[in-house]
Amino acid sequence: MSQPVKRKILIVEDEVSILRALHDELTNNGFIVLEAKNGQEGLEIALREHPDLILLDIVMPVMDGIAMLDKLRDDAWGENAQVIILTNLSDAEKARQAMVKGSYAYLVKSDWKLEEVAAKVSDMLSPLKDKIGRGVSLSDSPEKIAKIVSGR
């Protein structure tokens, strides 16, 4: 019997302690993990390696996460790349921007345990998961967007 193909995750995060912890958690859950410490590096790795999913911080040096997401969506492969925003910002406007640009979820780091993030990644990569209808539109109220920001 053949081994299942390991899914490739790119973590774009400038805080080394968080990057290490996420790397270890996802590796322990059977994922291949790539790392980038800023949006420019993340964009280059994403376009070269085509990961199955990108965990993307927003506030980073060189290029922030929203700018990276914009540039990613300009690429033929990147326009459909699966992205989860994982950030310290609980800003409804940033969440709206990320969701409109096609991120699957907007998670505030302080609200999520490492194992919950790994479960969210697994859920998103599940072949049975219906990814249509992310639950947000441009006309949504700030209250609805705030609920989406919490990811719960």
C-alpha contacts under 8 A as a table, 3 or more apart, distances in Angstrom:
res1	aa1	res2	aa2	distance
6	K	30	G	6.59
6	K	31	F	5.63
6	K	32	I	6.32
7	R	30	G	7.87
7	R	31	F	5.32
7	R	32	I	6.06
7	R	51	P	7.70
7	R	52	D	6.09
8	K	31	F	5.92
8	K	32	I	4.67
8	K	33	V	5.88
8	K	34	L	7.34
8	K	51	P	4.93
8	K	52	D	5.23
8	K	53	L	6.83
9	I	31	F	6.71
9	I	32	I	6.13
9	I	33	V	4.95
9	I	34	L	6.08
9	I	51	P	5.48
9	I	52	D	5.91
9	I	53	L	5.02
9	I	54	I	5.79
9	I	55	L	7.36
10	L	33	V	5.89
10	L	34	L	4.59
10	L	35	E	5.68
10	L	36	A	7.44
10	L	42	G	7.67
10	L	46	A	7.16
10	L	51	P	6.08
10	L	53	L	6.37
10	L	54	I	4.71
10	L	55	L	6.15
11	I	19	L	7.06
11	I	22	L	7.87
11	I	23	H	7.69
11	I	33	V	7.24
11	I	34	L	6.21
11	I	35	E	5.00
11	I	36	A	6.22
11	I	42	G	7.86
11	I	54	I	5.95
11	I	55	L	4.78
11	I	56	L	6.23
12	V	19	L	7.92
12	V	35	E	6.07
12	V	36	A	4.68
12	V	37	K	5.71
12	V	38	N	6.18
12	V	39	G	6.72
12	V	42	G	5.62
12	V	54	I	7.34
12	V	55	L	6.09
12	V	56	L	4.93
12	V	57	D	6.04
13	E	16	V	7.38
13	E	18	I	7.44
13	E	19	L	5.86
13	E	35	E	7.73
13	E	36	A	6.35
13	E	37	K	5.06
13	E	38	N	6.35
13	E	56	L	6.61
13	E	57	D	5.41
13	E	60	M	7.23
14	D	19	L	7.28
14	D	36	A	7.58
14	D	37	K	4.36
14	D	38	N	5.86
14	D	57	D	7.84
14	D	60	M	5.87
14	D	61	P	7.53
15	E	18	I	5.53
15	E	19	L	6.14
15	E	37	K	7.61
16	V	19	L	4.91
16	V	20	R	6.03
16	V	37	K	7.95
17	S	20	R	5.21
17	S	21	A	6.19
18	I	21	A	5.09
18	I	22	L	6.04
19	L	22	L	5.30
19	L	23	H	5.97
19	L	35	E	7.61
20	R	23	H	5.01
20	R	24	D	6.12
21	A	24	D	5.24
21	A	25	E	6.16
21	A	114	L	7.59
22	L	25	E	5.10
22	L	26	L	5.99
22	L	114	L	6.62
23	H	26	L	5.39
23	H	27	T	5.95
23	H	33	V	6.24
23	H	35	E	8.00
24	D	27	T	5.14
24	D	28	N	6.01
25	E	28	N	5.16
25	E	29	N	6.35
25	E	114	L	6.62
25	E	115	E	6.95
25	E	118	A	6.92
26	L	29	N	4.93
26	L	30	G	6.56
26	L	31	F	5.56
26	L	32	I	7.71
26	L	33	V	7.06
26	L	118	A	5.99
27	T	30	G	5.19
27	T	31	F	4.97
27	T	32	I	6.18
27	T	33	V	6.49
28	N	31	F	7.37
29	N	118	A	7.29
35	E	42	G	7.51
36	A	39	G	7.50
36	A	41	E	5.55
36	A	42	G	4.95
36	A	45	I	7.55
37	K	41	E	6.71
37	K	42	G	7.15
37	K	60	M	7.74
38	N	41	E	5.51
38	N	42	G	6.03
38	N	60	M	5.58
38	N	61	P	5.81
38	N	62	V	6.21
38	N	63	M	6.16
38	N	64	D	7.03
39	G	42	G	4.82
39	G	43	L	5.95
39	G	60	M	6.90
39	G	61	P	7.53
39	G	62	V	6.68
39	G	63	M	4.52
39	G	64	D	5.41
39	G	65	G	5.73
39	G	67	A	7.53
39	G	68	M	5.29
40	Q	43	L	5.18
40	Q	44	E	6.34
40	Q	62	V	6.49
40	Q	63	M	5.47
40	Q	68	M	6.86
41	E	44	E	5.21
41	E	45	I	6.24
42	G	45	I	5.20
42	G	46	A	5.93
42	G	68	M	7.64
43	L	46	A	5.07
43	L	47	L	6.09
43	L	68	M	6.15
43	L	71	K	7.65
43	L	72	L	6.56
44	E	47	L	5.40
44	E	48	R	6.17
45	I	48	R	5.10
45	I	49	E	5.68
45	I	50	H	7.71
46	A	49	E	5.34
46	A	50	H	5.17
46	A	51	P	6.21
46	A	54	I	7.88
46	A	78	G	7.91
47	L	50	H	5.68
47	L	72	L	7.74
47	L	77	W	7.48
47	L	78	G	7.00
50	H	77	W	7.64
50	H	81	A	7.96
51	P	54	I	6.79
51	P	81	A	7.99
52	D	81	A	7.34
52	D	82	Q	6.75
52	D	125	L	7.60
53	L	81	A	6.82
53	L	82	Q	4.89
53	L	83	V	5.72
53	L	84	I	7.60
53	L	121	V	7.74
53	L	125	L	7.73
54	I	81	A	7.69
54	I	82	Q	6.25
54	I	83	V	4.70
54	I	84	I	6.21
55	L	83	V	6.00
55	L	84	I	4.96
55	L	85	I	5.87
55	L	86	L	6.22
56	L	65	G	6.15
56	L	83	V	6.90
56	L	84	I	6.12
56	L	85	I	4.76
56	L	86	L	5.63
56	L	87	T	7.54
57	D	60	M	7.08
57	D	64	D	7.72
57	D	65	G	5.58
57	D	85	I	5.86
57	D	86	L	5.11
57	D	87	T	4.87
58	I	64	D	5.36
58	I	65	G	3.94
58	I	66	I	6.10
58	I	85	I	7.26
58	I	86	L	7.55
58	I	87	T	5.91
58	I	89	L	7.79
59	V	64	D	5.40
59	V	65	G	6.49
59	V	87	T	7.46
60	M	63	M	6.39
60	M	64	D	4.94
60	M	65	G	7.00
61	P	64	D	6.42
63	M	67	A	6.31
63	M	68	M	6.53
64	D	67	A	5.46
64	D	68	M	6.26
65	G	68	M	4.94
65	G	69	L	6.04
66	I	69	L	5.01
66	I	70	D	6.22
66	I	97	Q	7.70
66	I	98	A	6.74
67	A	70	D	5.05
67	A	71	K	6.31
68	M	71	K	5.17
68	M	72	L	5.94
69	L	72	L	4.94
69	L	73	R	6.14
69	L	98	A	7.84
69	L	101	K	7.13
70	D	73	R	5.31
70	D	74	D	6.64
70	D	101	K	7.16
71	K	74	D	5.16
71	K	75	D	7.09
72	L	75	D	5.63
72	L	78	G	4.79
72	L	79	E	6.40
72	L	81	A	7.94
73	R	76	A	7.59
73	R	78	G	5.05
73	R	79	E	3.94
73	R	80	N	7.28
73	R	81	A	7.90
73	R	101	K	7.64
74	D	78	G	6.83
74	D	79	E	6.20
75	D	78	G	4.82
75	D	79	E	5.77
76	A	79	E	5.68
76	A	80	N	7.86
77	W	80	N	6.23
77	W	81	A	6.67
78	G	81	A	4.81
82	Q	102	G	7.99
82	Q	103	S	6.77
82	Q	104	Y	6.76
83	V	102	G	7.49
83	V	103	S	4.83
83	V	104	Y	5.78
83	V	105	A	7.49
84	I	103	S	5.57
84	I	104	Y	5.41
84	I	105	A	4.98
84	I	106	Y	6.12
84	I	107	L	7.43
85	I	98	A	7.37
85	I	103	S	6.70
85	I	104	Y	7.84
85	I	105	A	6.09
85	I	106	Y	4.65
85	I	107	L	5.93
86	L	106	Y	6.16
86	L	107	L	4.80
86	L	108	V	5.88
86	L	109	K	5.99
87	T	90	S	7.85
87	T	106	Y	7.76
87	T	107	L	6.38
87	T	108	V	5.13
87	T	109	K	5.44
88	N	108	V	5.33
88	N	109	K	5.42
88	N	110	S	6.89
89	L	94	K	7.86
89	L	108	V	6.35
90	S	95	A	7.69
90	S	108	V	6.06
90	S	149	V	6.74
91	D	94	K	5.37
91	D	95	A	6.25
91	D	146	A	7.90
91	D	149	V	7.91
92	A	95	A	4.94
92	A	96	R	6.08
92	A	142	P	6.39
92	A	145	I	5.87
92	A	146	A	5.44
92	A	149	V	6.78
93	E	96	R	5.01
93	E	97	Q	6.22
93	E	142	P	7.93
94	K	97	Q	5.03
94	K	98	A	6.16
95	A	98	A	5.12
95	A	99	M	6.08
95	A	106	Y	6.09
95	A	145	I	6.96
95	A	146	A	7.92
95	A	148	I	7.87
95	A	149	V	6.04
96	R	99	M	5.15
96	R	100	V	5.99
96	R	136	V	7.85
96	R	138	L	7.57
96	R	145	I	6.47
97	Q	100	V	5.25
97	Q	101	K	6.20
98	A	101	K	5.12
98	A	102	G	6.49
98	A	103	S	5.60
98	A	106	Y	7.35
99	M	102	G	5.07
99	M	103	S	4.94
99	M	104	Y	6.90
99	M	105	A	7.15
99	M	106	Y	7.51
99	M	134	R	7.80
99	M	136	V	6.86
100	V	103	S	7.39
100	V	136	V	7.60
100	V	137	S	7.03
100	V	138	L	7.03
103	S	106	Y	7.25
104	Y	124	M	7.96
104	Y	131	K	7.98
104	Y	134	R	6.51
105	A	148	I	7.56
105	A	149	V	7.61
105	A	151	G	6.60
106	Y	148	I	7.05
106	Y	149	V	5.23
106	Y	150	S	7.35
106	Y	151	G	6.41
107	L	111	D	7.48
107	L	112	W	7.37
107	L	149	V	6.09
107	L	150	S	6.25
107	L	151	G	5.80
108	V	111	D	5.55
108	V	112	W	6.92
108	V	149	V	7.05
108	V	150	S	6.68
109	K	112	W	5.53
109	K	113	K	7.88
110	S	113	K	7.79
111	D	150	S	7.38
112	W	116	E	6.07
112	W	117	V	6.48
113	K	116	E	5.17
113	K	117	V	6.43
114	L	117	V	5.14
114	L	118	A	6.31
115	E	118	A	5.00
115	E	119	A	6.14
116	E	119	A	4.94
116	E	120	K	6.15
117	V	120	K	5.00
117	V	121	V	6.23
118	A	121	V	5.05
118	A	122	S	6.20
119	A	122	S	5.01
119	A	123	D	6.00
120	K	123	D	4.97
120	K	124	M	6.12
121	V	124	M	5.17
121	V	125	L	6.28
122	S	125	L	5.18
122	S	126	S	6.11
123	D	126	S	5.16
123	D	129	K	7.01
124	M	129	K	6.62
124	M	131	K	7.82
125	L	129	K	7.44
126	S	129	K	5.38
131	K	134	R	6.83
133	G	136	V	7.66
136	V	140	D	6.48
136	V	145	I	7.18
136	V	148	I	7.87
137	S	140	D	5.46
140	D	144	K	6.25
140	D	145	I	6.71
141	S	144	K	5.32
141	S	145	I	6.39
142	P	145	I	5.01
142	P	146	A	5.98
143	E	146	A	5.02
143	E	147	K	6.41
144	K	147	K	5.13
144	K	148	I	6.41
145	I	148	I	4.96
145	I	149	V	6.13
146	A	149	V	4.93
146	A	150	S	6.54
147	K	150	S	5.32
147	K	151	G	6.84
147	K	152	R	7.21
148	I	151	G	5.10
148	I	152	R	7.04
